[in-house]
């Protein structure tokens, strides 16, 4: 069995991703592995809002999303600190599955931890497809955590 050195958590603030983060932290405590958590901003999420506002208030919308993403990254760092594990947090942009896989490859990640679903009805469907994509396309183990 390969020694686990680096774990990546796909994080969106949902209860499923919080469970994945907690599992990754616990695995880190047992193995000494580094933990990184990523939140991916996918611009296609904006299309319904852009159509609704016709572009007015787009800057405020983007600022709000950026602030929320920063808050979520702060949440993962704080959760790690609470348990004595340094969690490196980062915000990525692009297609969620592709961004996670590219980050994993670039950073020599040994395993990806992900929840089964995201939050909200549309987000759950989206994250469900992200989880399936990671399981299908990753060349490293993907640890899927149920809520």
C-alpha positions in Angstrom: 0.0 0.0 0.0 1.3 3.5 -0.9 1.9 5.9 2.0 -0.7 8.7 2.0 1.2 12.0 1.8 -1.3 14.5 0.3 -5.1 14.6 0.5 -7.2 17.0 -1.5 -10.7 17.9 -0.4 -13.3 19.2 -2.9 -15.2 21.7 -0.7 -18.3 23.8 -1.2 -19.6 24.3 2.3 -22.3 21.6 2.0 -22.8 19.1 4.8 -21.4 16.4 2.5 -18.2 18.4 1.8 -17.9 19.1 5.5 -17.9 15.4 6.2 -15.3 14.8 3.5 -13.1 17.5 5.2 -13.5 15.9 8.6 -12.5 12.5 7.2 -9.5 14.0 5.5 -8.4 15.7 8.7 -8.8 12.5 10.6 -6.8 10.6 8.0 -4.2 13.3 8.3 -4.0 12.8 12.0 -3.4 9.0 11.5 -1.1 9.2 8.5 0.6 12.6 8.8 -0.6 13.5 5.3 -0.9 17.1 4.2 -4.5 18.4 3.6 -5.5 20.8 0.9 -9.0 22.0 0.3 -10.3 23.7 -2.9 -13.4 25.6 -3.7 -14.0 25.9 -7.4 -15.8 28.9 -8.9 -17.5 27.9 -12.1 -18.7 30.9 -14.1 -21.6 29.0 -15.7 -23.3 29.3 -12.3 -23.7 33.0 -13.2 -25.8 32.5 -16.4 -29.2 32.4 -14.7 -28.4 35.5 -12.5 -27.0 37.4 -15.5 -30.1 36.7 -17.5 -32.3 37.8 -14.6 -30.4 41.0 -13.9 -29.4 41.6 -17.6 -25.9 42.3 -16.5 -26.8 45.1 -14.0 -25.3 44.4 -10.6 -22.9 41.8 -12.0 -20.0 43.3 -10.1 -21.9 43.1 -6.9 -22.9 39.5 -7.6 -19.2 38.5 -8.4 -18.1 40.3 -5.2 -20.6 38.4 -3.2 -19.6 35.1 -4.6 -15.9 35.9 -4.0 -16.6 36.9 -0.4 -18.6 33.6 0.2 -15.8 31.5 -1.4 -13.2 33.3 0.9 -15.5 32.6 3.9 -15.6 28.9 3.0 -11.8 28.6 2.6 -11.5 30.3 6.0 -13.9 27.7 7.4 -11.7 24.8 6.2 -8.6 26.4 7.6 -10.3 27.0 11.0 -11.7 23.4 11.1 -8.2 22.1 10.6 -6.7 24.4 13.3 -9.4 23.2 15.7 -8.2 19.6 15.3 -4.5 20.5 15.1 -4.1 20.0 11.3 -2.9 22.6 8.9 -5.3 22.8 6.0 -4.2 24.7 2.9 -7.2 26.3 1.2 -7.4 27.6 -2.3 -10.0 29.0 -4.7 -9.9 27.7 -8.2 -11.8 28.8 -11.4 -13.1 26.8 -14.3 -15.0 23.5 -14.7 -15.2 22.0 -11.3 -14.1 18.5 -12.2 -11.3 19.6 -14.5 -10.0 22.2 -12.0 -9.9 19.6 -9.2 -8.1 17.0 -11.3 -5.6 19.6 -12.6 -4.8 20.8 -9.1 -4.4 17.2 -8.0 -1.9 16.5 -10.8 0.0 19.7 -10.4 0.4 19.2 -6.6 1.1 15.4 -6.6 -2.0 14.6 -4.6 -2.4 11.0 -3.5 -6.1 11.0 -2.8 -9.2 13.2 -3.4 -11.9 13.3 -0.7 -15.3 14.4 -1.9 -18.9 14.4 -0.6 -21.6 12.7 -2.6 -23.5 15.9 -3.2 -23.4 19.6 -2.8 -26.0 21.9 -1.3 -29.3 22.9 -2.7 -31.3 21.0 -5.3 -29.4 22.3 -8.3 -26.1 22.2 -6.5 -26.7 18.6 -5.4 -27.3 17.5 -9.0 -24.2 19.4 -10.0 -22.0 18.0 -7.3 -23.3 14.6 -7.9 -22.1 14.9 -11.4 -18.7 16.2 -10.2 -18.3 13.3 -7.9 -19.1 10.9 -10.7 -16.6 12.7 -12.9 -13.9 12.6 -10.3 -14.4 8.9 -9.7 -14.4 8.2 -13.5 -11.5 10.4 -14.5 -9.1 10.6 -11.6 -5.9 8.5 -11.8 -5.7 8.5 -8.0 -8.1 7.1 -5.4 -11.2 9.1 -4.8 -12.7 8.8 -1.3 -16.4 9.5 -1.5 -18.0 10.4 1.8 -21.7 10.1 2.5 -23.4 12.6 4.7 
